[in-house]
């Protein structure tokens, strides 16, 4: 496959389809969008198949010097590969979930396909300015999606989303300008290895933090997220929670951590503090929500806080765990928003109290909803467990307090998710209209079954997902080693058994 | 320095002057019936003049060979760059104007000729190498501009705009002239080269006052804060094609002139005037953005947007080096394209009877009644807001990169953060056009020329524009280098 610009192709397919959708009627636009996203999924699978685990750090690289000041440089490592897979996997499901959209379908599909191109671009870009462009440009289609197809309070939500994220990003751009001026290159791999002056790092880190913290979103700048989620259409929520939030985490892991190791260590307590606050506060807020989407939105903030805890654990477990939480959260929160969308399409309300006893009339729905609820809580065997366990285990080595408070998030998560599930699915059928809702249609099954399978796959055999990024995480860990803060957990290694005893203990199970 | 060489160097100006005089004669005999013919000929003259100045830019002309009439006029790559922008946007004005004026029956034969002379004056401004040439160019431009602002005599707003522009413009010219006389008094020469040499030992108090007063006059012409007050009123009142002309040609000329004065006459005194520019730039960005938020009229909004944009352009001037100058020129190109697209859209927004609609609330739901027009407006607004991947972003990027490279981090950080305020009101237009329920006021048909210009400019500000970035960067670098080699 060497030399074939598969990454550019993956960017071009949705872009071309987006332009086509602008000129097409509703039905044709739906088909074009679905085909384009499926083609991209197929390309993604090809990409994964051809990704050489343990090979070069940067694969499928492309470089074209067609602009002044920056270049069209693409390339992926294992971390980017997984996030790309998550995006291309969720996109066809989003298009399928947009069944209820009836106004301006062509424009809607165009906006979604454009979002796909830009998201993929963020994960693929190897030029820091190209990255910024993709990163920022995503605002335009998301602004339109929330503003045109959102619910009642959509205007406010769209402004909040746009201006919050823009303010964060422009500060990052100033920092990027300075970095490129100092390092003399826009090439991301070179910048990742460049040692900036540790005093300057502080400022640069803060600027990047301003952007990624808003995108992530971290408490207390998370307030745009519930507003945007509640107002966005189902598919918009899926993409927002599933992939767009991951751009913040990706930003930390690709830019803030490797480029500014000293500053990252210096500010780690700040991140822990904010994450701890986020876990507890947003979980408690989620507990009292009466709106299903808002509840899941707040749970996203709590999960993202586990991600930041793991990222700033400065060890392999923490980093791998964060990546796994991001992937798992992408699947699970996307699936939960789909589940909400399914019943919203039937009853047109997100009020939890309007539902109840759905297990009676929608047994299959209840099953899948339960699976995703458990995955969100982090039950072993589901995707949520692996990541949360690893990242909390990672952070324990460096800050016991952060690990302690972070773990309460799991308990609180169980509380609000089970409470939600009980109110919606169990209990009496209080409302006749809710009791009359039909079970999942085939179209809806086609969307939730792949998600359910992926959740189980990730929970039962996470090695498939950890293997591609192992070398990259190790490289990042090695880069961070020099700045690693001392841990307070005083973990001591146990005494290793003599080799013979060990072999005996395993009892020939090899 | 022989006369024939000088006369050859100012061939574009000669073309325009002679064409203007001939067209005046045609107007005298043909009357208003001939206005369409005159428009066509004027556009031809402008395009001819563009063709005449283009070689200087392509060949990167700079140095003493390009200086005509003992340094009065520099026909170098920099002035060539400015003139191409000025002439082309003047031509675009003439192309879109007739449909607008015909409706009032106000299309008069003088209009194209005035635009021609205003463009000639603007061209002189960017090529001036001497205070006298500067002032002649400026007044030639202004005189024509005052008349143009008041061109629709039956419209009270237009007359008001003309009068306000004239009174305040005369005041600003006076301030500028006062600054020039101080500069002359303390340096003993009117040539930029001589001034720079005379002040090389440092600025005396008198010369410093000269710089400040000259900057005040120039800030007025650029509509930079705190001398911006006239802009919203004039932009709103003047006929829309004229507003477009002010916002494009006028702006290029004023910015180009400021660059000439600051980077040639006071080139070695950058430390003295940099703080003034930094203040003007930041104040323009903030005031332009805040002022625009409350506006209900699209032309007033565009006026505040132009104040805002001047602020961004001046960030490049604060860097006071070749990179900064090059970034300013690049920004100007993109700004002209965005402004042309913006005003052409405004011209196309007409109700059923063909009357222009300027009230922003009337654009509600435009995306459903006129999707093409709405897309154009949306692109312009996102581009003006500087959201990548639209080309408007690249202009901002370049000026701030120049500022960062020159070590002015706080300026870049504050300026960029303030650009978020600007994004708010651009988003408001997008919101009205895309999110609100249609009111279906906009029904008027537009002619093919408007559409053509809109499509070309929108393609330029779309991400496709980046494909031209390498080529344009080469041109702006050449032009900026010429500016620094003019001495």
Interface residues (C-beta under 8 A of the other chain):
Chain A: X66 X67 X68 X69 X104 X107 X129 X132 X133 X134 X136 X137 X139 X140 X143 X144 X147 X148 X154 X155 X158 X159 X162 X163 X166 X167 X170 X171 X173 X174 X177 X178 X181
Chain B: X367 X368 X382 X387 X388 X389 X393 X394 X397 X398 X400 X401 X404 X405 X409 X412 X413 X416 X417 X419 X420 X423 X424 X427 X430 X431 X434 X435 X466 X467 X469 X470 X472 X473 X474
